[in-house]
Amino acid sequence: MARTRIVTKTLARITPEEYLKIYGLNLRGNGGMQGELSYLRRNPDRAKETHIVMLKDGPTVLSWALVFPDGKERTTYFYTRRALRGKGLGTRVMRAVKKVEPVPNVCPHTMESGRFFKKFEGSVKWDEAGQHWIDRA
Ligand SMILES: CC(C)(COP(=O)(O)OP(=O)(O)OC[C@H]1O[C@@H](n2cnc3c(N)ncnc32)[C@H](O)[C@@H]1OP(=O)(O)O)[C@@H](O)C(=O)NCCC(=O)NCCS
């Protein structure tokens, strides 16, 4: 994966091609990322405050994060292609996220994501529901 690179943009500046790729690359009906993305895109002010961090190989998105306004703060969701998990891609995206959101609010909700976020304990924040998954991970 020598050609991989991180691309960070606000949602307002994302290309239609990039939008289609990330719209299809998430947990779909089983997670909040897809619905949140289309909601934010329909709100120009929110789209300007939303950051998309993509790890790309040419035009292909391998792993990405959505940093979006959520009440007074921002929340960050992550997604890595299933076949590429556990290879450090999410960690690269996390490092890039921290440049726009130094202490991201994250949502551990499975053992897998619990393990991932546990790695960043102390430099990310999660709520009580997330702690349950961190303890189990
Ligand atoms: C959570 C997720 C984004 C992690 O992405 P990833 O690219 O696999 O992350 P990394 O490879 O950088 O893993 C980082 C750490 O997480 C842990 N980890 C991740 N996947 C793991 C797995 N399948 N088995 C064991 N540990 C794992 C490891 O401790 C790893 O630490 P290491 O770098 O010291 O090995 C990915 O599993 C995913 O997309 N899951 C579905 C969506 C989701 O749950 N998102 C999070 C909530 S919004």
The ligand as a Gaussian input file, in Angstrom:
#p B3LYP/6-31G(d) Opt

LIG

0 1
 C      -12.845000       0.024000      15.007000
 C      -12.123000       0.025000      13.660000
 C      -12.363000       1.385000      12.986000
 C      -10.603000      -0.169000      13.914000
 O       -9.925000       0.008000      12.681000
 P       -8.585000      -0.808000      12.327000
 O       -8.095000      -0.266000      11.015000
 O       -8.808000      -2.255000      12.435000
 O       -7.623000      -0.302000      13.528000
 P       -6.071000      -0.669000      13.772000
 O       -5.638000      -1.743000      12.849000
 O       -5.334000       0.619000      13.758000
 O       -6.127000      -1.266000      15.255000
 C       -5.733000      -0.533000      16.372000
 C       -5.795000      -1.397000      17.609000
 O       -7.095000      -1.919000      17.794000
 C       -7.021000      -3.278000      18.192000
 N       -7.716000      -4.055000      17.164000
 C       -8.343000      -3.605000      16.058000
 N       -8.922000      -4.613000      15.390000
 C       -8.644000      -5.719000      16.067000
 C       -8.986000      -7.087000      15.873000
 N       -9.730000      -7.508000      14.836000
 N       -8.533000      -7.973000      16.772000
 C       -7.792000      -7.570000      17.818000
 N       -7.457000      -6.290000      18.061000
 C       -7.878000      -5.377000      17.195000
 C       -5.593000      -3.653000      18.316000
 O       -5.314000      -3.555000      19.686000
 C       -4.872000      -2.583000      17.566000
 O       -3.720000      -2.259000      18.272000
 P       -2.254000      -2.434000      17.615000
 O       -2.149000      -1.303000      16.606000
 O       -1.358000      -2.245000      18.760000
 O       -2.237000      -3.782000      16.976000
 C      -12.615000      -1.150000      12.737000
 O      -12.592000      -2.345000      13.473000
 C      -14.024000      -0.950000      12.180000
 O      -14.209000      -0.305000      11.155000
 N      -15.043000      -1.525000      12.867000
 C      -16.448000      -1.372000      12.436000
 C      -16.950000       0.047000      12.667000
 C      -16.817000       0.480000      14.112000
 O      -17.114000      -0.259000      15.043000
 N      -16.340000       1.727000      14.320000
 C      -16.097000       2.274000      15.654000
 C      -17.265000       2.928000      16.254000
 S      -17.715000       4.430000      15.407000

